[in-house]
Amino acid sequence: MESFEVSAQNRPEIVECFSMTGESDYILRVITRSIEDYELFLKKVLLHFPGVASVNSSFALKSAKITTHIPL
């Protein structure tokens, strides 16, 4: 897991990496210029990360809200 996290930290396309409970070990937020660029990133980079056995991808259609404000 540590090797995976180091690999994620070294890729500028990965802007967030969360260790998770449940079905997936990690959730990544990846930003690329296009779907084609994402496909290349997936095939040439992500699938070769240490410990990666499978990848499940979803794509945002639009942003309904983004904030860093925490109401404490």
CHARMM internal coordinates of N, CA and C (Angstrom, degrees):
IC EDIT
DIST 1 N 1 CA 1.4479
DIST 1 CA 1 C 1.5293
ANGL 1 N 1 CA 1 C 110.59
DIST 1 C 2 N 1.3163
ANGL 1 CA 1 C 2 N 115.93
DIHE 1 N 1 CA 1 C 2 N -38.34
DIST 2 N 2 CA 1.4581
ANGL 1 C 2 N 2 CA 118.96
DIHE 1 CA 1 C 2 N 2 CA 179.78
DIST 2 CA 2 C 1.5306
ANGL 2 N 2 CA 2 C 110.91
DIHE 1 C 2 N 2 CA 2 C -62.85
DIST 2 C 3 N 1.3200
ANGL 2 CA 2 C 3 N 117.08
DIHE 2 N 2 CA 2 C 3 N -39.80
DIST 3 N 3 CA 1.4685
ANGL 2 C 3 N 3 CA 121.08
DIHE 2 CA 2 C 3 N 3 CA 178.60
DIST 3 CA 3 C 1.5239
ANGL 3 N 3 CA 3 C 110.98
DIHE 2 C 3 N 3 CA 3 C -62.93
DIST 3 C 4 N 1.3328
ANGL 3 CA 3 C 4 N 116.87
DIHE 3 N 3 CA 3 C 4 N -39.88
DIST 4 N 4 CA 1.4582
ANGL 3 C 4 N 4 CA 121.52
DIHE 3 CA 3 C 4 N 4 CA 177.40
DIST 4 CA 4 C 1.5207
ANGL 4 N 4 CA 4 C 109.82
DIHE 3 C 4 N 4 CA 4 C -61.70
DIST 4 C 5 N 1.3247
ANGL 4 CA 4 C 5 N 117.11
DIHE 4 N 4 CA 4 C 5 N -47.13
DIST 5 N 5 CA 1.4615
ANGL 4 C 5 N 5 CA 121.29
DIHE 4 CA 4 C 5 N 5 CA -177.82
DIST 5 CA 5 C 1.5265
ANGL 5 N 5 CA 5 C 111.88
DIHE 4 C 5 N 5 CA 5 C -63.50
DIST 5 C 6 N 1.3191
ANGL 5 CA 5 C 6 N 117.02
DIHE 5 N 5 CA 5 C 6 N -39.67
DIST 6 N 6 CA 1.4646
ANGL 5 C 6 N 6 CA 120.81
DIHE 5 CA 5 C 6 N 6 CA 177.05
DIST 6 CA 6 C 1.5273
ANGL 6 N 6 CA 6 C 109.32
DIHE 5 C 6 N 6 CA 6 C -63.94
DIST 6 C 7 N 1.3235
ANGL 6 CA 6 C 7 N 117.09
DIHE 6 N 6 CA 6 C 7 N -43.19
DIST 7 N 7 CA 1.4668
ANGL 6 C 7 N 7 CA 120.92
DIHE 6 CA 6 C 7 N 7 CA 178.03
DIST 7 CA 7 C 1.5218
ANGL 7 N 7 CA 7 C 110.54
DIHE 6 C 7 N 7 CA 7 C -59.91
DIST 7 C 8 N 1.3337
ANGL 7 CA 7 C 8 N 117.05
DIHE 7 N 7 CA 7 C 8 N -43.41
DIST 8 N 8 CA 1.4685
ANGL 7 C 8 N 8 CA 121.18
DIHE 7 CA 7 C 8 N 8 CA 179.66
DIST 8 CA 8 C 1.5306
ANGL 8 N 8 CA 8 C 111.18
DIHE 7 C 8 N 8 CA 8 C -64.41
DIST 8 C 9 N 1.3146
ANGL 8 CA 8 C 9 N 116.75
DIHE 8 N 8 CA 8 C 9 N -39.99
DIST 9 N 9 CA 1.4594
ANGL 8 C 9 N 9 CA 120.63
DIHE 8 CA 8 C 9 N 9 CA -179.46
DIST 9 CA 9 C 1.5218
ANGL 9 N 9 CA 9 C 111.90
DIHE 8 C 9 N 9 CA 9 C -65.37
DIST 9 C 10 N 1.3159
ANGL 9 CA 9 C 10 N 117.60
DIHE 9 N 9 CA 9 C 10 N -25.08
DIST 10 N 10 CA 1.4598
ANGL 9 C 10 N 10 CA 121.73
DIHE 9 CA 9 C 10 N 10 CA -177.25
DIST 10 CA 10 C 1.5241
ANGL 10 N 10 CA 10 C 114.57
DIHE 9 C 10 N 10 CA 10 C -91.00
DIST 10 C 11 N 1.3234
ANGL 10 CA 10 C 11 N 118.08
DIHE 10 N 10 CA 10 C 11 N 2.22
DIST 11 N 11 CA 1.4632
ANGL 10 C 11 N 11 CA 121.15
DIHE 10 CA 10 C 11 N 11 CA -179.56
DIST 11 CA 11 C 1.5261
ANGL 11 N 11 CA 11 C 110.09
DIHE 10 C 11 N 11 CA 11 C -110.36
DIST 11 C 12 N 1.3335
ANGL 11 CA 11 C 12 N 118.60
DIHE 11 N 11 CA 11 C 12 N 119.33
DIST 12 N 12 CA 1.4673
ANGL 11 C 12 N 12 CA 120.93
DIHE 11 CA 11 C 12 N 12 CA -178.44
DIST 12 CA 12 C 1.5251
ANGL 12 N 12 CA 12 C 113.18
DIHE 11 C 12 N 12 CA 12 C -67.07
DIST 12 C 13 N 1.3268
ANGL 12 CA 12 C 13 N 118.45
DIHE 12 N 12 CA 12 C 13 N -22.60
DIST 13 N 13 CA 1.4730
ANGL 12 C 13 N 13 CA 120.95
DIHE 12 CA 12 C 13 N 13 CA 178.86
DIST 13 CA 13 C 1.5263
ANGL 13 N 13 CA 13 C 111.37
DIHE 12 C 13 N 13 CA 13 C -67.33
DIST 13 C 14 N 1.3322
ANGL 13 CA 13 C 14 N 116.35
DIHE 13 N 13 CA 13 C 14 N -26.28
DIST 14 N 14 CA 1.4657
ANGL 13 C 14 N 14 CA 120.88
DIHE 13 CA 13 C 14 N 14 CA -179.43
DIST 14 CA 14 C 1.5174
ANGL 14 N 14 CA 14 C 107.77
DIHE 13 C 14 N 14 CA 14 C -90.16
DIST 14 C 15 N 1.3318
ANGL 14 CA 14 C 15 N 116.18
DIHE 14 N 14 CA 14 C 15 N 110.33
DIST 15 N 15 CA 1.4665
ANGL 14 C 15 N 15 CA 120.61
DIHE 14 CA 14 C 15 N 15 CA -177.38
DIST 15 CA 15 C 1.5258
ANGL 15 N 15 CA 15 C 112.33
DIHE 14 C 15 N 15 CA 15 C -97.63
DIST 15 C 16 N 1.3347
ANGL 15 CA 15 C 16 N 117.41
DIHE 15 N 15 CA 15 C 16 N -17.41
DIST 16 N 16 CA 1.4668
ANGL 15 C 16 N 16 CA 121.84
DIHE 15 CA 15 C 16 N 16 CA 175.48
DIST 16 CA 16 C 1.5207
ANGL 16 N 16 CA 16 C 108.49
DIHE 15 C 16 N 16 CA 16 C -147.87
DIST 16 C 17 N 1.3274
ANGL 16 CA 16 C 17 N 115.63
DIHE 16 N 16 CA 16 C 17 N 142.87
DIST 17 N 17 CA 1.4665
ANGL 16 C 17 N 17 CA 121.73
DIHE 16 CA 16 C 17 N 17 CA 178.11
DIST 17 CA 17 C 1.5261
ANGL 17 N 17 CA 17 C 106.96
DIHE 16 C 17 N 17 CA 17 C -141.81
DIST 17 C 18 N 1.3233
ANGL 17 CA 17 C 18 N 116.20
DIHE 17 N 17 CA 17 C 18 N 118.20
DIST 18 N 18 CA 1.4591
ANGL 17 C 18 N 18 CA 121.53
DIHE 17 CA 17 C 18 N 18 CA -178.04
DIST 18 CA 18 C 1.5232
ANGL 18 N 18 CA 18 C 110.35
DIHE 17 C 18 N 18 CA 18 C -117.82
DIST 18 C 19 N 1.3180
ANGL 18 CA 18 C 19 N 117.33
DIHE 18 N 18 CA 18 C 19 N 127.98
DIST 19 N 19 CA 1.4560
ANGL 18 C 19 N 19 CA 122.16
DIHE 18 CA 18 C 19 N 19 CA 169.95
DIST 19 CA 19 C 1.5239
ANGL 19 N 19 CA 19 C 106.80
DIHE 18 C 19 N 19 CA 19 C -76.70
DIST 19 C 20 N 1.3321
ANGL 19 CA 19 C 20 N 117.10
DIHE 19 N 19 CA 19 C 20 N 132.42
DIST 20 N 20 CA 1.4568
ANGL 19 C 20 N 20 CA 120.64
DIHE 19 CA 19 C 20 N 20 CA -170.05
DIST 20 CA 20 C 1.5291
ANGL 20 N 20 CA 20 C 112.47
DIHE 19 C 20 N 20 CA 20 C -121.55
DIST 20 C 21 N 1.3188
ANGL 20 CA 20 C 21 N 114.69
DIHE 20 N 20 CA 20 C 21 N 160.21
DIST 21 N 21 CA 1.4591
ANGL 20 C 21 N 21 CA 121.13
DIHE 20 CA 20 C 21 N 21 CA 165.29
DIST 21 CA 21 C 1.5245
ANGL 21 N 21 CA 21 C 106.40
DIHE 20 C 21 N 21 CA 21 C -95.81
DIST 21 C 22 N 1.3232
ANGL 21 CA 21 C 22 N 116.75
DIHE 21 N 21 CA 21 C 22 N 166.90
DIST 22 N 22 CA 1.4612
ANGL 21 C 22 N 22 CA 119.34
DIHE 21 CA 21 C 22 N 22 CA 176.12
DIST 22 CA 22 C 1.5157
ANGL 22 N 22 CA 22 C 112.90
DIHE 21 C 22 N 22 CA 22 C 92.85
DIST 22 C 23 N 1.3264
ANGL 22 CA 22 C 23 N 115.62
DIHE 22 N 22 CA 22 C 23 N -150.36
DIST 23 N 23 CA 1.4590
ANGL 22 C 23 N 23 CA 122.69
DIHE 22 CA 22 C 23 N 23 CA -171.07
DIST 23 CA 23 C 1.5259
ANGL 23 N 23 CA 23 C 113.98
DIHE 22 C 23 N 23 CA 23 C -67.97
DIST 23 C 24 N 1.3225
ANGL 23 CA 23 C 24 N 117.95
DIHE 23 N 23 CA 23 C 24 N -37.01
DIST 24 N 24 CA 1.4689
ANGL 23 C 24 N 24 CA 121.77
DIHE 23 CA 23 C 24 N 24 CA -178.86
DIST 24 CA 24 C 1.5181
ANGL 24 N 24 CA 24 C 110.24
DIHE 23 C 24 N 24 CA 24 C -103.07
DIST 24 C 25 N 1.3230
ANGL 24 CA 24 C 25 N 116.06
DIHE 24 N 24 CA 24 C 25 N 142.57
DIST 25 N 25 CA 1.4660
ANGL 24 C 25 N 25 CA 120.30
DIHE 24 CA 24 C 25 N 25 CA 177.17
DIST 25 CA 25 C 1.5239
ANGL 25 N 25 CA 25 C 111.15
DIHE 24 C 25 N 25 CA 25 C -77.02
DIST 25 C 26 N 1.3399
ANGL 25 CA 25 C 26 N 115.93
DIHE 25 N 25 CA 25 C 26 N -36.61
DIST 26 N 26 CA 1.4655
ANGL 25 C 26 N 26 CA 121.17
DIHE 25 CA 25 C 26 N 26 CA -178.32
DIST 26 CA 26 C 1.5187
ANGL 26 N 26 CA 26 C 110.25
DIHE 25 C 26 N 26 CA 26 C -138.69
DIST 26 C 27 N 1.3184
ANGL 26 CA 26 C 27 N 114.97
DIHE 26 N 26 CA 26 C 27 N 151.65
DIST 27 N 27 CA 1.4602
ANGL 26 C 27 N 27 CA 122.31
DIHE 26 CA 26 C 27 N 27 CA 166.65
DIST 27 CA 27 C 1.5185
ANGL 27 N 27 CA 27 C 106.26
DIHE 26 C 27 N 27 CA 27 C -122.65
DIST 27 C 28 N 1.3296
ANGL 27 CA 27 C 28 N 115.33
DIHE 27 N 27 CA 27 C 28 N 129.57
DIST 28 N 28 CA 1.4593
ANGL 27 C 28 N 28 CA 121.70
DIHE 27 CA 27 C 28 N 28 CA 179.44
DIST 28 CA 28 C 1.5111
ANGL 28 N 28 CA 28 C 109.96
DIHE 27 C 28 N 28 CA 28 C -114.30
DIST 28 C 29 N 1.3107
ANGL 28 CA 28 C 29 N 115.46
DIHE 28 N 28 CA 28 C 29 N 143.94
DIST 29 N 29 CA 1.4592
ANGL 28 C 29 N 29 CA 120.89
DIHE 28 CA 28 C 29 N 29 CA 168.59
DIST 29 CA 29 C 1.5185
ANGL 29 N 29 CA 29 C 105.61
DIHE 28 C 29 N 29 CA 29 C -106.38
DIST 29 C 30 N 1.3232
ANGL 29 CA 29 C 30 N 115.55
DIHE 29 N 29 CA 29 C 30 N 117.83
DIST 30 N 30 CA 1.4614
ANGL 29 C 30 N 30 CA 122.67
DIHE 29 CA 29 C 30 N 30 CA -174.42
DIST 30 CA 30 C 1.5207
ANGL 30 N 30 CA 30 C 108.22
DIHE 29 C 30 N 30 CA 30 C -118.63
DIST 30 C 31 N 1.3237
ANGL 30 CA 30 C 31 N 116.63
DIHE 30 N 30 CA 30 C 31 N 134.62
DIST 31 N 31 CA 1.4618
ANGL 30 C 31 N 31 CA 120.77
DIHE 30 CA 30 C 31 N 31 CA 177.22
DIST 31 CA 31 C 1.5249
ANGL 31 N 31 CA 31 C 108.65
DIHE 30 C 31 N 31 CA 31 C -119.78
DIST 31 C 32 N 1.3326
ANGL 31 CA 31 C 32 N 115.40
DIHE 31 N 31 CA 31 C 32 N 124.27
DIST 32 N 32 CA 1.4562
ANGL 31 C 32 N 32 CA 122.62
DIHE 31 CA 31 C 32 N 32 CA 174.44
DIST 32 CA 32 C 1.5228
ANGL 32 N 32 CA 32 C 108.02
DIHE 31 C 32 N 32 CA 32 C -132.26
DIST 32 C 33 N 1.3244
ANGL 32 CA 32 C 33 N 116.59
DIHE 32 N 32 CA 32 C 33 N 166.48
DIST 33 N 33 CA 1.4670
ANGL 32 C 33 N 33 CA 121.10
DIHE 32 CA 32 C 33 N 33 CA -178.52
DIST 33 CA 33 C 1.5187
ANGL 33 N 33 CA 33 C 113.00
DIHE 32 C 33 N 33 CA 33 C -71.38
DIST 33 C 34 N 1.3249
ANGL 33 CA 33 C 34 N 117.78
DIHE 33 N 33 CA 33 C 34 N -26.24
DIST 34 N 34 CA 1.4667
ANGL 33 C 34 N 34 CA 120.72
DIHE 33 CA 33 C 34 N 34 CA -175.37
DIST 34 CA 34 C 1.5262
ANGL 34 N 34 CA 34 C 109.93
DIHE 33 C 34 N 34 CA 34 C -156.98
DIST 34 C 35 N 1.3088
ANGL 34 CA 34 C 35 N 115.20
DIHE 34 N 34 CA 34 C 35 N 169.11
DIST 35 N 35 CA 1.4593
ANGL 34 C 35 N 35 CA 121.13
DIHE 34 CA 34 C 35 N 35 CA 175.29
DIST 35 CA 35 C 1.5305
ANGL 35 N 35 CA 35 C 109.39
DIHE 34 C 35 N 35 CA 35 C -63.05
DIST 35 C 36 N 1.3281
ANGL 35 CA 35 C 36 N 116.36
DIHE 35 N 35 CA 35 C 36 N -38.31
DIST 36 N 36 CA 1.4642
ANGL 35 C 36 N 36 CA 120.55
DIHE 35 CA 35 C 36 N 36 CA 179.03
DIST 36 CA 36 C 1.5337
ANGL 36 N 36 CA 36 C 111.05
DIHE 35 C 36 N 36 CA 36 C -62.78
DIST 36 C 37 N 1.3402
ANGL 36 CA 36 C 37 N 116.67
DIHE 36 N 36 CA 36 C 37 N -40.93
DIST 37 N 37 CA 1.4642
ANGL 36 C 37 N 37 CA 120.26
DIHE 36 CA 36 C 37 N 37 CA 176.77
DIST 37 CA 37 C 1.5276
ANGL 37 N 37 CA 37 C 110.96
DIHE 36 C 37 N 37 CA 37 C -65.66
DIST 37 C 38 N 1.3356
ANGL 37 CA 37 C 38 N 116.76
DIHE 37 N 37 CA 37 C 38 N -37.23
DIST 38 N 38 CA 1.4624
ANGL 37 C 38 N 38 CA 119.67
DIHE 37 CA 37 C 38 N 38 CA 176.89
DIST 38 CA 38 C 1.5262
ANGL 38 N 38 CA 38 C 110.43
DIHE 37 C 38 N 38 CA 38 C -63.76
DIST 38 C 39 N 1.3194
ANGL 38 CA 38 C 39 N 116.15
DIHE 38 N 38 CA 38 C 39 N -42.74
DIST 39 N 39 CA 1.4636
ANGL 38 C 39 N 39 CA 119.89
DIHE 38 CA 38 C 39 N 39 CA 179.66
DIST 39 CA 39 C 1.5309
ANGL 39 N 39 CA 39 C 110.97
DIHE 38 C 39 N 39 CA 39 C -59.70
DIST 39 C 40 N 1.3285
ANGL 39 CA 39 C 40 N 117.33
DIHE 39 N 39 CA 39 C 40 N -42.38
DIST 40 N 40 CA 1.4635
ANGL 39 C 40 N 40 CA 120.94
DIHE 39 CA 39 C 40 N 40 CA 176.48
DIST 40 CA 40 C 1.5248
ANGL 40 N 40 CA 40 C 111.44
DIHE 39 C 40 N 40 CA 40 C -63.53
DIST 40 C 41 N 1.3483
ANGL 40 CA 40 C 41 N 116.62
DIHE 40 N 40 CA 40 C 41 N -43.79
DIST 41 N 41 CA 1.4645
ANGL 40 C 41 N 41 CA 121.43
DIHE 40 CA 40 C 41 N 41 CA 177.74
DIST 41 CA 41 C 1.5304
ANGL 41 N 41 CA 41 C 110.49
DIHE 40 C 41 N 41 CA 41 C -59.64
DIST 41 C 42 N 1.3154
ANGL 41 CA 41 C 42 N 116.02
DIHE 41 N 41 CA 41 C 42 N -43.68
DIST 42 N 42 CA 1.4624
ANGL 41 C 42 N 42 CA 120.97
DIHE 41 CA 41 C 42 N 42 CA 179.87
DIST 42 CA 42 C 1.5272
ANGL 42 N 42 CA 42 C 110.84
DIHE 41 C 42 N 42 CA 42 C -62.30
DIST 42 C 43 N 1.3372
ANGL 42 CA 42 C 43 N 116.30
DIHE 42 N 42 CA 42 C 43 N -50.73
DIST 43 N 43 CA 1.4659
ANGL 42 C 43 N 43 CA 120.76
DIHE 42 CA 42 C 43 N 43 CA -175.10
DIST 43 CA 43 C 1.5267
ANGL 43 N 43 CA 43 C 113.36
DIHE 42 C 43 N 43 CA 43 C -71.31
DIST 43 C 44 N 1.3254
ANGL 43 CA 43 C 44 N 117.18
DIHE 43 N 43 CA 43 C 44 N -38.54
DIST 44 N 44 CA 1.4597
ANGL 43 C 44 N 44 CA 120.12
DIHE 43 CA 43 C 44 N 44 CA -172.99
DIST 44 CA 44 C 1.5263
ANGL 44 N 44 CA 44 C 114.07
DIHE 43 C 44 N 44 CA 44 C -95.31
DIST 44 C 45 N 1.3477
ANGL 44 CA 44 C 45 N 116.89
DIHE 44 N 44 CA 44 C 45 N -19.18
DIST 45 N 45 CA 1.4699
ANGL 44 C 45 N 45 CA 119.61
DIHE 44 CA 44 C 45 N 45 CA -174.85
DIST 45 CA 45 C 1.5313
ANGL 45 N 45 CA 45 C 111.73
DIHE 44 C 45 N 45 CA 45 C -122.30
DIST 45 C 46 N 1.3168
ANGL 45 CA 45 C 46 N 116.56
DIHE 45 N 45 CA 45 C 46 N -67.83
DIST 46 N 46 CA 1.4612
ANGL 45 C 46 N 46 CA 121.36
DIHE 45 CA 45 C 46 N 46 CA -168.79
DIST 46 CA 46 C 1.5312
ANGL 46 N 46 CA 46 C 113.20
DIHE 45 C 46 N 46 CA 46 C -60.16
DIST 46 C 47 N 1.3181
ANGL 46 CA 46 C 47 N 117.68
DIHE 46 N 46 CA 46 C 47 N -42.53
DIST 47 N 47 CA 1.4630
ANGL 46 C 47 N 47 CA 119.68
DIHE 46 CA 46 C 47 N 47 CA -179.24
DIST 47 CA 47 C 1.5261
ANGL 47 N 47 CA 47 C 112.97
DIHE 46 C 47 N 47 CA 47 C -68.16
DIST 47 C 48 N 1.3262
ANGL 47 CA 47 C 48 N 116.58
DIHE 47 N 47 CA 47 C 48 N -10.04
DIST 48 N 48 CA 1.4672
ANGL 47 C 48 N 48 CA 121.08
DIHE 47 CA 47 C 48 N 48 CA 178.50
DIST 48 CA 48 C 1.5355
ANGL 48 N 48 CA 48 C 112.69
DIHE 47 C 48 N 48 CA 48 C -103.60
DIST 48 C 49 N 1.3339
ANGL 48 CA 48 C 49 N 117.59
DIHE 48 N 48 CA 48 C 49 N 3.02
DIST 49 N 49 CA 1.4589
ANGL 48 C 49 N 49 CA 120.80
DIHE 48 CA 48 C 49 N 49 CA 175.59
DIST 49 CA 49 C 1.5302
ANGL 49 N 49 CA 49 C 108.83
DIHE 48 C 49 N 49 CA 49 C -62.89
DIST 49 C 50 N 1.3333
ANGL 49 CA 49 C 50 N 117.67
DIHE 49 N 49 CA 49 C 50 N 149.82
DIST 50 N 50 CA 1.4705
ANGL 49 C 50 N 50 CA 121.03
DIHE 49 CA 49 C 50 N 50 CA 177.86
DIST 50 CA 50 C 1.5289
ANGL 50 N 50 CA 50 C 111.42
DIHE 49 C 50 N 50 CA 50 C -59.16
DIST 50 C 51 N 1.3242
ANGL 50 CA 50 C 51 N 116.02
DIHE 50 N 50 CA 50 C 51 N 129.85
DIST 51 N 51 CA 1.4609
ANGL 50 C 51 N 51 CA 121.35
DIHE 50 CA 50 C 51 N 51 CA 174.71
DIST 51 CA 51 C 1.5137
ANGL 51 N 51 CA 51 C 116.06
DIHE 50 C 51 N 51 CA 51 C 82.66
DIST 51 C 52 N 1.3235
ANGL 51 CA 51 C 52 N 119.52
DIHE 51 N 51 CA 51 C 52 N -0.52
DIST 52 N 52 CA 1.4683
ANGL 51 C 52 N 52 CA 120.98
DIHE 51 CA 51 C 52 N 52 CA -178.38
DIST 52 CA 52 C 1.5268
ANGL 52 N 52 CA 52 C 109.22
DIHE 51 C 52 N 52 CA 52 C -78.46
DIST 52 C 53 N 1.3384
ANGL 52 CA 52 C 53 N 115.38
DIHE 52 N 52 CA 52 C 53 N 118.87
DIST 53 N 53 CA 1.4633
ANGL 52 C 53 N 53 CA 121.46
DIHE 52 CA 52 C 53 N 53 CA 177.43
DIST 53 CA 53 C 1.5204
ANGL 53 N 53 CA 53 C 111.19
DIHE 52 C 53 N 53 CA 53 C -105.70
DIST 53 C 54 N 1.3355
ANGL 53 CA 53 C 54 N 116.60
DIHE 53 N 53 CA 53 C 54 N -29.75
DIST 54 N 54 CA 1.4595
ANGL 53 C 54 N 54 CA 120.67
DIHE 53 CA 53 C 54 N 54 CA 179.18
DIST 54 CA 54 C 1.5272
ANGL 54 N 54 CA 54 C 109.53
DIHE 53 C 54 N 54 CA 54 C -156.50
DIST 54 C 55 N 1.3257
ANGL 54 CA 54 C 55 N 114.70
DIHE 54 N 54 CA 54 C 55 N 158.65
DIST 55 N 55 CA 1.4603
ANGL 54 C 55 N 55 CA 122.10
DIHE 54 CA 54 C 55 N 55 CA 179.45
DIST 55 CA 55 C 1.5188
ANGL 55 N 55 CA 55 C 108.05
DIHE 54 C 55 N 55 CA 55 C -134.20
DIST 55 C 56 N 1.3172
ANGL 55 CA 55 C 56 N 116.69
DIHE 55 N 55 CA 55 C 56 N 137.38
DIST 56 N 56 CA 1.4580
ANGL 55 C 56 N 56 CA 123.01
DIHE 55 CA 55 C 56 N 56 CA 175.18
DIST 56 CA 56 C 1.5165
ANGL 56 N 56 CA 56 C 106.83
DIHE 55 C 56 N 56 CA 56 C -122.22
DIST 56 C 57 N 1.3210
ANGL 56 CA 56 C 57 N 117.87
DIHE 56 N 56 CA 56 C 57 N 118.18
DIST 57 N 57 CA 1.4671
ANGL 56 C 57 N 57 CA 121.84
DIHE 56 CA 56 C 57 N 57 CA -175.70
DIST 57 CA 57 C 1.5208
ANGL 57 N 57 CA 57 C 111.67
DIHE 56 C 57 N 57 CA 57 C -108.61
DIST 57 C 58 N 1.3254
ANGL 57 CA 57 C 58 N 115.24
DIHE 57 N 57 CA 57 C 58 N 142.04
DIST 58 N 58 CA 1.4624
ANGL 57 C 58 N 58 CA 123.35
DIHE 57 CA 57 C 58 N 58 CA 172.04
DIST 58 CA 58 C 1.5174
ANGL 58 N 58 CA 58 C 107.23
DIHE 57 C 58 N 58 CA 58 C -134.62
DIST 58 C 59 N 1.3265
ANGL 58 CA 58 C 59 N 116.98
DIHE 58 N 58 CA 58 C 59 N 152.13
DIST 59 N 59 CA 1.4520
ANGL 58 C 59 N 59 CA 121.23
DIHE 58 CA 58 C 59 N 59 CA -177.50
DIST 59 CA 59 C 1.5189
ANGL 59 N 59 CA 59 C 110.59
DIHE 58 C 59 N 59 CA 59 C -125.46
DIST 59 C 60 N 1.3299
ANGL 59 CA 59 C 60 N 115.97
DIHE 59 N 59 CA 59 C 60 N 137.09
DIST 60 N 60 CA 1.4627
ANGL 59 C 60 N 60 CA 121.42
DIHE 59 CA 59 C 60 N 60 CA 176.99
DIST 60 CA 60 C 1.5214
ANGL 60 N 60 CA 60 C 108.95
DIHE 59 C 60 N 60 CA 60 C -73.87
DIST 60 C 61 N 1.3275
ANGL 60 CA 60 C 61 N 116.55
DIHE 60 N 60 CA 60 C 61 N 135.28
DIST 61 N 61 CA 1.4607
ANGL 60 C 61 N 61 CA 121.13
DIHE 60 CA 60 C 61 N 61 CA 176.31
DIST 61 CA 61 C 1.5143
ANGL 61 N 61 CA 61 C 111.13
DIHE 60 C 61 N 61 CA 61 C -87.05
DIST 61 C 62 N 1.3411
ANGL 61 CA 61 C 62 N 115.89
DIHE 61 N 61 CA 61 C 62 N -35.78
DIST 62 N 62 CA 1.4623
ANGL 61 C 62 N 62 CA 120.74
DIHE 61 CA 61 C 62 N 62 CA 176.36
DIST 62 CA 62 C 1.5160
ANGL 62 N 62 CA 62 C 108.22
DIHE 61 C 62 N 62 CA 62 C -160.52
DIST 62 C 63 N 1.3062
ANGL 62 CA 62 C 63 N 115.62
DIHE 62 N 62 CA 62 C 63 N 164.63
DIST 63 N 63 CA 1.4561
ANGL 62 C 63 N 63 CA 121.58
DIHE 62 CA 62 C 63 N 63 CA 176.65
DIST 63 CA 63 C 1.5184
ANGL 63 N 63 CA 63 C 108.86
DIHE 62 C 63 N 63 CA 63 C -99.12
DIST 63 C 64 N 1.3171
ANGL 63 CA 63 C 64 N 117.64
DIHE 63 N 63 CA 63 C 64 N 116.99
DIST 64 N 64 CA 1.4538
ANGL 63 C 64 N 64 CA 121.76
DIHE 63 CA 63 C 64 N 64 CA 177.85
DIST 64 CA 64 C 1.5257
ANGL 64 N 64 CA 64 C 111.05
DIHE 63 C 64 N 64 CA 64 C -88.44
DIST 64 C 65 N 1.3454
ANGL 64 CA 64 C 65 N 117.10
DIHE 64 N 64 CA 64 C 65 N -29.04
DIST 65 N 65 CA 1.4570
ANGL 64 C 65 N 65 CA 121.75
DIHE 64 CA 64 C 65 N 65 CA 177.46
DIST 65 CA 65 C 1.5164
ANGL 65 N 65 CA 65 C 109.62
DIHE 64 C 65 N 65 CA 65 C -166.08
DIST 65 C 66 N 1.3126
ANGL 65 CA 65 C 66 N 116.04
DIHE 65 N 65 CA 65 C 66 N 134.29
DIST 66 N 66 CA 1.4652
ANGL 65 C 66 N 66 CA 122.96
DIHE 65 CA 65 C 66 N 66 CA 171.75
DIST 66 CA 66 C 1.5152
ANGL 66 N 66 CA 66 C 106.82
DIHE 65 C 66 N 66 CA 66 C -134.95
DIST 66 C 67 N 1.3183
ANGL 66 CA 66 C 67 N 116.97
DIHE 66 N 66 CA 66 C 67 N 127.00
DIST 67 N 67 CA 1.4596
ANGL 66 C 67 N 67 CA 120.45
DIHE 66 CA 66 C 67 N 67 CA 178.89
DIST 67 CA 67 C 1.5259
ANGL 67 N 67 CA 67 C 109.50
DIHE 66 C 67 N 67 CA 67 C -149.44
DIST 67 C 68 N 1.2925
ANGL 67 CA 67 C 68 N 115.85
DIHE 67 N 67 CA 67 C 68 N 154.03
DIST 68 N 68 CA 1.4582
ANGL 67 C 68 N 68 CA 120.77
DIHE 67 CA 67 C 68 N 68 CA 171.08
DIST 68 CA 68 C 1.5295
ANGL 68 N 68 CA 68 C 110.34
DIHE 67 C 68 N 68 CA 68 C -112.67
DIST 68 C 69 N 1.3300
ANGL 68 CA 68 C 69 N 116.52
DIHE 68 N 68 CA 68 C 69 N 0.62
DIST 69 N 69 CA 1.4615
ANGL 68 C 69 N 69 CA 122.13
DIHE 68 CA 68 C 69 N 69 CA 178.61
DIST 69 CA 69 C 1.5096
ANGL 69 N 69 CA 69 C 109.93
DIHE 68 C 69 N 69 CA 69 C -70.97
DIST 69 C 70 N 1.3316
ANGL 69 CA 69 C 70 N 116.93
DIHE 69 N 69 CA 69 C 70 N 129.78
DIST 70 N 70 CA 1.4631
ANGL 69 C 70 N 70 CA 122.45
DIHE 69 CA 69 C 70 N 70 CA 177.15
DIST 70 CA 70 C 1.5337
ANGL 70 N 70 CA 70 C 107.18
DIHE 69 C 70 N 70 CA 70 C -115.26
DIST 70 C 71 N 1.3262
ANGL 70 CA 70 C 71 N 117.53
DIHE 70 N 70 CA 70 C 71 N 116.61
DIST 71 N 71 CA 1.4743
ANGL 70 C 71 N 71 CA 121.65
DIHE 70 CA 70 C 71 N 71 CA -175.28
DIST 71 CA 71 C 1.5226
ANGL 71 N 71 CA 71 C 111.96
DIHE 70 C 71 N 71 CA 71 C -78.10
DIST 71 C 72 N 1.3330
ANGL 71 CA 71 C 72 N 116.56
DIHE 71 N 71 CA 71 C 72 N 79.41
DIST 72 N 72 CA 1.4685
ANGL 71 C 72 N 72 CA 119.97
DIHE 71 CA 71 C 72 N 72 CA 178.47
DIST 72 CA 72 C 1.5061
ANGL 72 N 72 CA 72 C 110.87
DIHE 71 C 72 N 72 CA 72 C -106.15
END
COOR INIT
IC SEED 1 N 1 CA 1 C
IC BUILD
